[in-house]
Amino acid sequence: MPVLRVALDLPLHRLFDYVAADASTADVGYRVRVPFGRGERVGVIVEVAVASEWPPEQLKAAGEILRDLPALPADFFGLCEFASTYYQAPLGEVVMQALPAGLKRVAPVLRRQGRAVRPPPPAAAPELTAAQAAVLATIAVQDGFATHLLHGVTGSGKTEVYLRLVERTLAAGRQALLLVPEINLTPQLESRVRARFPEAGVVSLHSELAEAARERNWLAAFAGEASIVLGTRLAIFAPLPRLGLIIVDEEHDTSFKQQDGMRYSARDVAVFRARQHGIPVVLGSATPALESWANAQGGRYRLACLRERANPAAVLPAVNLLDTRKTVLREGVSEPLLAAIRERLARGEQSLVFLNRRGYAPVLACPACGWVSRCQRCAANLVLHLAERRLRCHHCGFENRVPQACPTCGNQDIHPFGRGTQRVEVWLQEQFPEARILRVDRDSVKSRKQWEAMLERIHGGEADILVGTQMLAKGHDFPKLTLVGVLGADAALFAADWRAPERLFAQLMQVAGRAGRAELKGEVLIQTEYPDHPLYAALAAHDYPGFAAALLKEREQAGFPPYAFQAMLRAEAPEMADAIAFLTTACALPVVQEHPNVVLYDPVPMKLSRLASLERGQLLAESPSRPALQAFLPRWREAIEGIKAPSKLRWHLEVDPLEF
């Protein structure tokens, strides 16, 4: 009797066998109902075999094979198998997480027709600059696989290059997949794409979509009805029968790395998928990831550059450093920055005060006894949100009311220390009572509708001063914004994370790029105690290539990626001793000695050692050879699965980790 090998959404590194009398190899890729435990689940048939390694009497009979949709194609399984193998994740988890929730339900789902979206008025394509035309001449959508790294300064017209490539792809009868890092970037890009291609099917795929909408869009992409798919990282697994082009915008962004479940990089999976289909993939950024830049310098990627802004009247903003050692700060803001804001207000222009810390203050503390507002569940402080009168943990979500007095000594004179966007907003409103101040962070913008309304207010000139976090740093074009003031950037210069300088440079380049994108000249003022730091010198010169070269040289000397390849074993348990003991046992497994090209470091607590009441430890595995590390990991994982651990301990492997 035929045996169905079924992928289920379970954290187990194996498929499940069921018998089905009427099954054939043509059923591979269909969903199927199967008994599991005391209930029933929906899985996907990965293989139809003639026999099972399990005794026949132990095999249960499969339920109905669901043929209401076409079978998932072979290339979809090839992509999932790559991700499963490379990222050491269960194949069932990879396959099932790519499906919309409605397709994984046991009970049939009534699928409604979505409301027709009225296309916006068609938008004419702007005239290309000479640089854009030169870049397009180097990227052919029908010449097979190639990875193109598009390095373009902010405002250089990378999006127009993307749209021209999409146009060529559609003309060839193919589909285009465009990935963006943040959900908030999707609405404005979606409206621009719809306006340019009103007759093409355009759908978006991201986590903020309602379940029914996501399923409709996924099915439209799967059926080939949608010629353009916009999405965040999960969209990289959407099955597209006519895929002809993949674009990854802001490819350096860490949001492309999944941080739970299967921990994959959508950017890297995109490169594999392009190779799998024999199509081009374009990675675009003003500040490419150092791994991508090294690949371009080494010839693995094809480098294309846009060095000037697309608008001939717009020039890159002047970047000036304000030495805070020589000036008095009031609520973290210097007098020169205040004067610059006054000047913009007088001219009817907009200013952005950038502080990548939301809330009113990072901590509430008692000066009498030293009490601080610590999270009960994490190794972190509770952030003061004064508007809501709440103390909130930005890691686990725990929150509490602001106490009237110190919980330890009863002192009523407790103070907020440090500052976040709420505190800066309140203080700026006191300094400029006539100004319209708008705070933009995850506390003030919690949904797509709120975000669209906020953008409409900014574009409509209803805000004079913006106070925001990194939500405002990427991809936005505000013609009247001419000043960007940066607060609190120095903290990342000396962080323990060796990736911190790269991230800080990218963040500051992105936020600086919001200024002066139209005819009005832009200026960026960065408050710092280290005005002579090489990072700020490169930023002032808009010299990403020079900064990247220096940082890559440091990493090569230190043996850090991209000159080494890493995987991280992490364990979490109610007690740190259990997590470290588990990691120590994993480090001493016999299989480790069989792979001399892989080095395992000592187990240590994670930087955020306690999260949601669990203690967390980690163990780094490193090798100068990617193949050597990949050969080691499956054998090591299999040996780790045999370790007898406490029942409440959980562990996972992460390949190419970004967080330490």
N, C-alpha and C positions, 0 to 999 in steps of 0.2 A: 504494500500500500504506500502511495507517495507520502513523503514527509515534508511538511512545511517548516522551513527555518525562518522564524519570525523575530523581527526587531521590536522590542518593547521599551518604553520610556522608563528604564530602571538603571540604577548605578551599579550594574553587574557587567563584567567584561565577557559576556557570552550571549549567544542567541538562544531562543527557546524552540524546541521541536514539538510539532503537533502532527497528527495524522489527518489526512483528508482524502477520501476515496475518489472524489471527482476532480482533484487538482492536477495541473500540468505545468510545464515550464513556462507556459504563456501567462501564468498567474503571478510571476515575479513582478513586484512593484505595486500590486494591489493591496489595499488595506483589508484586514480580516479581523473578525471578532473571535477571541479565544478565551477559554476559561483560565483564570489565574487566581490561586488561593480559593477564597469563598465567593469571589465575584467574577467579573468579566472585564476584559480590556480590549482595546483596539490596537493592533500592531500592524506592521508592514511586512509583507512576504519578501524576504531577501533572497531565498533560494528554495527550489523544490528538489529534494534529494530522494534517492531510491531507498536509503536506509539511514538509521540514526545510531549514534554511539550508545544511546540509552536502550535498555531492554524494552521490547515492544509493549509489555504490560504496563510500563510506567508512562507511556505516552497517552496524553488525552487527545480527544478528537477536537479539531478546530471547528469553530462555528461558521457563520456565513462569510463568504468572500465578497467584499463590497466592490461591485463593479460599476457603481454609479459615476465614477470618474475614471479617466484613462489611467493606465498603470504608470507609476513613476519611471522615468527613463534610465537607461544604463549609465549615462554620464552623471546623473544625480547620485547614483550609488558609488560611482568612482570618486566623486568629490567627497562624499561622506566617509568612504573608506580611507582616503588620504587624511582627512581631518582626524579620524579615529586613531589612525596609526601614528601620525606625527605628534598629536597632542595627548596621546595616551588616554583617550576617552572611550567609553563603551559605544560600539557602533549603534546600538539601539537608541542611546541618548542623542547621538548626532542626528540620526534619521528622524526621530520623532520631534526634536526641538525645531526642526526646519518646517514642520507642518503647523498650520493654524490650529488653534485650540478646538474649533468646531469639528475638524476632521479627525480628532482623537477621541471624541465622545462616543460612548457605547450607544446611547439613545440617538436615533436619527435627528438631524437638525433641519428645521424648516428654513430653507434658504430663500430670502426675500430678494426681490430686485432692488438694487440701489437706486437712489434718486439720480436722475440724469443731471450731470454737471454742465451748466451753461458755459461754453468755452469763452474766455476773455477775447476782446477784440484782437485780431491778428496784429502782431508786432513785426515791423520790418527789421531786417538784420542791419546793424550799423556797419559802416565802412571799416574794414580791417586796417589796423596799423601795419606798417612794414614789418615790424617784429612778429606780430600775430600771423601774417601771411607766411613769413619765413618758417615759423614753427609748424604751421599746418602743412607746409611743403615737405616736412621731414616725417610726418605721421600719415601713413596710408592705412586705411581701415581694411584693405583687402590683401595685404601682403603677408598674412600669417602672423604667428606669435612674435611679439616684441614687447618689452616693458619700457615705456617712455616715462622719464622723470621730468615733469614740467615745473621748473623753478621760475616763478614769477613774483616780482615784488607786489606788495599790496596795491590793488587798483590797476594792475597791468592788463587786465582783461582775460584772465584765465577762463572765466565762465564763458566768454564768447568763443574761445577756442573749443571748449567742450561742446557748445551748441553746434558749431560748424562740423565737428566730428560726428555728432549725433545725426545731423542732417545727411551726411554722407552714408552713414550706416543705414538709415531708413531708406535712402534711395537704392541701396543694394538689397532691400527686402529683409533686413535683419533687425534684431532687437538690441537696445542699448540699456545697460545697467549703470546707474549713477549713484554712488555711495557718498553720503555725507556723515560727519561724525555725530552731529547733534540733531535731535528732533526739531529744535527751534530753528534750524537752518532750512528745514524741509518746506515750510509753507511758501516762503518768498521765492525759493528756487522753483517750486512746483508751479507757481503762478507765472513765472518767467518762461518756463518750458512750455506750459500750455499755450501761452500767448504766441510763442514762436512756432509751435506745431499744433495748431488747433484741430487738425484732422487726425492726428495720431492718437492712439490710445495711450494715455498717461495715467499711471497709478503710483501710489506711494505705499511703502511698507515700513512701519515702525511701531514701537510698542504702545504709543499713545492712541492709536486707532482703536475704535470699538471692535469687539470680536467679530461681529458680522461684516464690518467694513474691511477688516484685514483679510478675512476669508475670501470675500468677493475680489479684492485686489489680487490676492495670491492666485486664485483660480483664473483670473483674466491673464495674468502673466504666464501661468502654466499652459493655458490653452493657446497662447500666442496672440490673443486679442489685444493685449497691451504691448505696444511697440517700445515704450519707454517706461522703465521702472526706476523710481527714486526711493532710496531707503537708507536706513542706518545699517549697522553691521550685520544683523540677522538676514538682511535681504540678499547677502552673498550666496545663500543656499537656495534661493528661490529657483525652481526649475524653469528654464527659458528655452523653448525648442529652437528658436532662431537667433540665439545669442551671437552678436557680432562685435560688441565693444563693451569694455568695462572701464569706468572712470572712477577713481577714488580721490575725492576732493579733500583738501587739508589732510593729506595722507600721514602727516606726522602725529596727528592727534591721538592721544591715549584712549579716547573713547572707542576707537576701533578694536581695542583689546577687551574681550569679555572677561569679567573678573569673578564669575561664579559658574557653576555647572561645568561645561566644557570650556576651558579657558583658551580661546583661540584668538588669533589676530585676523580680522576681516581683510586687512590690507594684504597680508601674506597669502591668505586663502584665495584672494582675488588674482594674485599673480599665478598661482597654481591653476586656477580655473581657466585663465586666459591661455596658458600653455596647453591645458587639456583640450580646449576647443580650437587651438590654432588661431587665436585672434589677438589684437593688440589690447594692452591695458595701459592706461595713462594714470600716473600718480602725480597729483598736483599740490603744490604748497609754496608759500613764500619762505618757509623755514623747514625744508625736508628733514625727516628723521635721519640721524647720522648713519644708520644702517643703509638707508636708501642712497644717501649721498656717497657713501663709500662704494656701493655697487655701481653707481654712475661713474665715479672716478676710476674704478677698476674695469670698466667696459661691459659689465653685465647688464646695465641699464643704459638706454640711450638718453642723453641729457639734452634738453631744450630749455632755453632761457628767455624770459621777458624781463628786461632790465629797467624799463621805464613805464610810467603809467600810461594807460590807453588814452585818457583825455589829455590832449596836448597842452591844455591850460592848467592841468593839475600836476604839481611836482611833489616829490616825496617831502614829508614834513621835516622841518629842522628839529633835531633832537638836542636839547640842552639839559645839562645836569645842574641841579641845585644842591650845593654843598650844605647839608643840614648841620654840619659842625660849626658853621659860621652864621647861623641864623636861628632865631627863636621860633619854635613850633607851637602853634595853638591848636589843640585837638588834632595834632599830627599834620597840620597844614602850615606851610611857610608863607610869609608875607609876599614874596615874589609870585607865588602861585595865586594867592588871593588877588593881587594886582592884575595878573593876566586874565583872571575870570572877570574882574570888573571891566576891563577893556573890551572883552567879548560881549558883555551885557550891553555896554554902551553902543556897540556896533550892530547889535541885533543878531549876533552869532551864537552858536551853541558850544558848550564846554562839557567835557567828560572827566569826572574825577574817578580814577580807577583804583579800587582797593579789593583785592581778591579774598575778602573775609566778610561773610555776611553776619547778620545779627547786630546787636548794639555794642557789645563788648565780648571779648573772648572768655572772660571769667569774672565772677563776682567774688569778692574776698573781704575778709574782716581784718583790718589793720591791728586790732587789739590782740587776737590770739592766733592769727595766721590761717584761719579756716578759709578754704577755697571751694567753689562749687564744682565738685568732682562728680562724674557720672558713677552711679552705683554699679553699672554693668560693664563699663569700659575703663581702660587706662587713659582716660581723656577727661577734659573739663567740660562742664555744662556751659553752653554759650548763653549769654543774657540777650533775650529778645524783649526789649523794654515795651514796645508797642503792644504786645500781647501779654505782658507781665508774666513771661514764662522763661524758665531755664531749660534749654534743649540740647541734647547730644546730637551732633551732626554725623555721628557714626552709626549708632543703633536706633536713634529716634526716641529714646527715653526723654521724658520731659516732666517738669515739676513747676509748681507755682514759685514765684519769687518770695523768699521769706521776709517777714517784717523785721526780723532781727537775726543775729548770728545764731545758728542752731547749736553752736558749741558753748559760747559764753554769754549770749543774750545781748551783746552789743548792738544797738540799733543803727550805728554809724557804719554800715557796710557799703563798700564802694565797687563800682565797675572798674576793671583795669584793662588797658588796651582799648582798641576801637575797631568797630566793624562798620558796614555800610549804613546801618540805621543811625549810629551815633554821628557819623560824618554828615549824613543828610540833615539831622536835627540842627547841628551846629551851623552848617552852611545856610540853612533857612533863617537862623538868627542874624547872620552876617549880611545876607541879601534878602531882606523881607519882601522886596518887590519881585524877586525872581521866581519863576516856576521851576521847581526842582522835582525831578522824577528819579526814584530809586528803582533800579533794575537788577534783581537777583532772584534766587529761587524761592524766597519768601514772598516777594511781591508778584511774581509771575509763576503760577502753578499749573497752567493749562495752555493748550494751543490758542484758545479764544482770547485768553488774557494777553498772551504774547502778541497776537496779531493786533489787538487793540492798543497795546503799548507801542508797537512799531508805528501804527497809524498816527498816534499822538506825536511821536518824535518827528516823523516825516511831515506832519501837518504844522510843525512849528509851535506845538503846544508845550514845549519844554525848553528852558534856557540852560539849565544845568542838569546833566545826567550823573548820577552816582551809581556805579555798577561794578559787577564782578566780571569774570571771564565770559559770562553770557553775552556781553557786548563786544567781546574781542574778536569774534570771527565772522567774516563774510558779510558784514552789514555796511551799507552805503548811506551815510547821512550827509547830504550836500552842504548843510549849514554848520556842520561840526568842524571847528577849526582849532580847538585846543584840547589836548589830552594831558591831564596831570596824574602822575603815578605816585601812589603812597605805598610805603611798606614793602618795597621790592627787595631790600637788602637781605632779608631773612633767608632767602633761597640761595644766596651766594655761598654760604658756609654750612649748608644742610648736610646731613650724614649720607643722604642718597646721592650717589655719584652721577645720576642722571639729572639732578636738580639744575645745574647751569644750563643744560640744553633746553630744559622745559622753560626756565625763566626767560632765556633769550627768545624762544619762540613766542611765549606769551606777550612779552613786551613789544616784539616786532609786530605781532598781530594787532594789539591794542593801539600802537602808534599809527598803524595803517588806517585807523578810522578817521584820522585828521587830514583835512585838506584834499579830499577826493574829488572836488569840483574846481571851480575857478578860484575860490577863496584859498589863500595860502594857509597851511597848517603848521602848528607848532606842538612839540611834545616836551613837557617839563617833568623830569624824573628826580624826585627827592632821594638823596643818597648820602651816606656817610663815607662812601668809597668812590669818589668821582674818578679816581685814577685806575679803577679796576678794568682789566682788558675787555671784559664782557660789555661794559658800558661804552668803551671806546669803539668796539665793533658795531654796537647798536647805533651810536651817533653817526658813524660812517655808512650805515646801512650795508655793512659788509658781512653778509652771511657766509660767503665762500671762505673768507679769511678766518672767521670765528670757527667754522666747521673744521678747517684744516688744522688749527691749533688744538681743538678738542680731540680730533681723531689721533693726533700725534700723542697726546697724553694717554688716551685709551690704549693705544698700541704698546706704549711703554709699560702701562700697568697690567696689560693682558685682559682688558675688559672688552665686552662686545662693542663692535662687530668682529674683534680679533679673538674672541672666545665664544663658546656656545654653552648655554646654561639651562638647567632645569631646577626647580625648587620643590622639595617635598615639605609639605606643611601639615601640621597636626594640631588639633584643638581638643581640649578636654576641660572638665571642671577644675582640674588641678594641673599647674604647670609641670610638676614633677612627672606626671603620667605622660604628658606630651613630649617632654625631653627624653624620657626613658624609651618611648616608642621610637623616636628619631635616632637615638643612640643604637638601639637594636638594628634598625634599618641600615645604619652606617656600617655595622659590623657583619652584615650578611656575607656568606662565602662568595656570592656572585660578584661582590665588589672587587675582590682580589683577582678575578678573572678578566678584568678590564683595566689594565694599567694606564690607559690613555684618558681615563676619567678620574678626576680628583673630587673627593667628598670632603667638605669642610665640617667643622664641629657644629653640632646642633646649638642654636641660640634662640632666645625669645624674639618674636617679631617686634618691629618698631612700635606698633600698637599692640602691646602684648596681651591685652584683655579686650575682647569685643563681645558684647551681648552675653555677658556672664561666662564666657569661655576663655580659658588661657590658651595662648597660641605660640607655637614654636615653629622653627623652620630649619631646613638642612639644604645647603646648596651643593649641587653637582655641576661640575664644569669640565669642559674638554676643549682643546684647541681644534678638534675635528668634529664637525656636525655628524658625519656618518658614524663615528665612534660613539658619540653620545646617543644617537638613535638606535644603535645596536645594543647598547647597554640598558636603556630605559625599559623596554618590554620585559626583559628578564628580571630586572630589579623590581619592577612593579609586581610581577608574578610572585617573586619571593616575599615582598612586603605583604601581599594578600594572605600569606601563610603565618604572619606574626599574630600571636594571641594577644589581643589588646583589650583594655577595659571596654565595657559595653558602650559607654558614653563617649568614647574617643572617636573622632572623625578625622580622616586624612585625605589629601588629594595631591596629585602631581601637577605642576604647572611648567610647561615648556616655554622658553623665551620669556621669563618673568620680567615685568616692568616695575613691580613694587617689591621693596625689601624691608 
